[in-house]
Amino acid sequence: MAQVGLGVEEKKSFGEILDEVVRGVPSSEKIFIGGDFNGHIGSLSLGYDNVHGGFGFGVRNDEGAAFLDFARSFGLVVVNSSFPKKEEHLVTFRSKIVKTQIDFLLLRMGIELCVKIAR
């Protein structure tokens, strides 16, 4: 997961700390993680059906794939990709040159969430 303006070591450290924090939460507890992850998960799930609901924006990049891998490894789902929205509600960063979706909400998958995604 990339953090704009940070060096490689700082990015690696952030990822390791986030992994450690999530790993420290008992699997019986719910987890909500929200933030600007600077990754593009893309508009389609394409191999990430268990974490990506199929309603994202744009084209997936390497950081987006790493973000989805992180979600998968901890049984999390990208909630804001789980239902259709208008483009203006999908796009979370906009400039004169680009518009993209980089803000995501992750939720630990529970039985009720698995049933909704399976539909």
C-alpha positions as CSV (number, residue, x, y, z in Angstrom):
1,M,0.0,0.0,0.0
2,A,1.5,3.3,-1.1
3,Q,1.7,6.5,0.8
4,V,2.5,9.5,-1.5
5,G,5.6,11.4,-0.6
6,L,7.0,8.8,1.7
7,G,10.2,6.8,1.1
8,V,10.2,3.0,0.5
9,E,11.2,2.3,4.1
10,E,8.4,4.4,5.5
11,K,5.9,2.7,3.3
12,K,7.1,-0.7,4.3
13,S,7.0,0.3,7.9
14,F,3.4,1.5,7.6
15,G,2.4,-1.8,6.0
16,E,4.1,-3.8,8.7
17,I,2.5,-1.8,11.5
18,L,-1.0,-2.1,9.9
19,D,-0.5,-5.8,9.5
20,E,0.5,-6.1,13.2
21,V,-2.4,-4.1,14.4
22,V,-5.0,-6.1,12.4
23,R,-3.3,-9.4,13.4
24,G,-3.7,-8.3,17.0
25,V,-7.5,-8.1,16.9
26,P,-9.1,-11.3,17.8
27,S,-11.0,-13.0,14.9
28,S,-14.2,-12.8,17.0
29,E,-14.1,-9.0,16.9
30,K,-15.4,-6.8,14.1
31,I,-12.8,-4.5,12.4
32,F,-13.5,-1.3,10.5
33,I,-10.6,0.3,8.7
34,G,-11.1,3.5,6.7
35,G,-8.7,5.7,4.9
36,D,-6.9,7.0,1.9
37,F,-4.9,4.1,0.7
38,N,-3.6,5.6,-2.6
39,G,-4.3,2.4,-4.4
40,H,-6.7,1.9,-7.3
41,I,-8.7,-1.3,-6.9
42,G,-10.4,-0.9,-10.3
43,S,-14.0,-1.1,-11.4
44,L,-14.2,-4.9,-11.5
45,S,-13.3,-7.7,-9.0
46,L,-11.2,-9.7,-11.5
47,G,-9.9,-12.4,-9.2
48,Y,-10.7,-10.7,-5.9
49,D,-14.4,-11.7,-5.8
50,N,-14.1,-12.5,-2.1
51,V,-13.0,-8.9,-1.1
52,H,-14.1,-6.7,-4.0
53,G,-17.8,-6.3,-4.6
54,G,-17.4,-5.4,-8.3
55,F,-18.5,-1.8,-8.0
56,G,-15.2,0.2,-8.0
57,F,-13.8,2.9,-10.3
58,G,-11.1,3.0,-12.9
59,V,-8.3,0.5,-13.5
60,R,-6.5,-1.5,-10.8
61,N,-2.8,-0.7,-10.2
62,D,-0.1,-2.5,-8.3
63,E,-0.9,-0.6,-5.0
64,G,-4.6,-1.5,-5.5
65,A,-3.7,-5.2,-5.9
66,A,-1.5,-5.1,-2.8
67,F,-4.4,-3.4,-0.9
68,L,-6.8,-6.2,-2.1
69,D,-4.2,-8.9,-1.1
70,F,-4.0,-7.3,2.4
71,A,-7.8,-7.4,2.6
72,R,-7.9,-11.0,1.5
73,S,-5.2,-12.1,4.0
74,F,-7.2,-10.7,6.9
75,G,-10.7,-11.7,5.8
76,L,-11.7,-8.1,5.1
77,V,-14.0,-6.8,2.4
78,V,-13.9,-3.4,0.6
79,V,-17.3,-2.3,1.7
80,N,-17.6,0.7,-0.7
81,S,-17.1,-1.6,-3.7
82,S,-20.1,-3.8,-2.7
83,F,-22.9,-1.8,-4.1
84,P,-23.4,0.4,-7.2
85,K,-23.0,4.2,-6.8
86,K,-23.0,7.2,-9.2
87,E,-19.5,8.2,-10.4
88,E,-19.5,11.4,-8.3
89,H,-19.9,9.2,-5.2
90,L,-17.2,6.8,-6.3
91,V,-14.5,9.3,-7.0
92,T,-12.7,10.3,-3.9
93,F,-9.8,12.3,-5.4
94,R,-10.2,14.8,-8.3
95,S,-7.8,17.2,-10.0
96,K,-7.7,18.9,-13.4
97,I,-5.8,15.9,-14.8
98,V,-7.2,12.8,-13.0
99,K,-10.1,11.5,-11.0
100,T,-9.9,8.3,-9.0
101,Q,-11.1,6.3,-6.0
102,I,-8.5,6.0,-3.3
103,D,-10.5,6.2,-0.1
104,F,-11.8,2.8,1.1
105,L,-13.7,1.3,4.0
106,L,-12.7,-2.3,5.0
107,L,-14.8,-4.5,7.2
108,R,-14.1,-7.9,8.6
109,M,-16.2,-10.4,6.8
110,G,-18.9,-12.1,9.0
111,I,-21.5,-14.7,8.1
112,E,-24.1,-12.1,7.2
113,L,-21.7,-10.2,4.9
114,C,-20.6,-13.4,3.2
115,V,-24.2,-14.2,2.4
116,K,-24.7,-10.7,0.8
117,I,-21.6,-11.0,-1.3
118,A,-22.4,-14.5,-2.5
119,R,-25.7,-13.3,-3.9
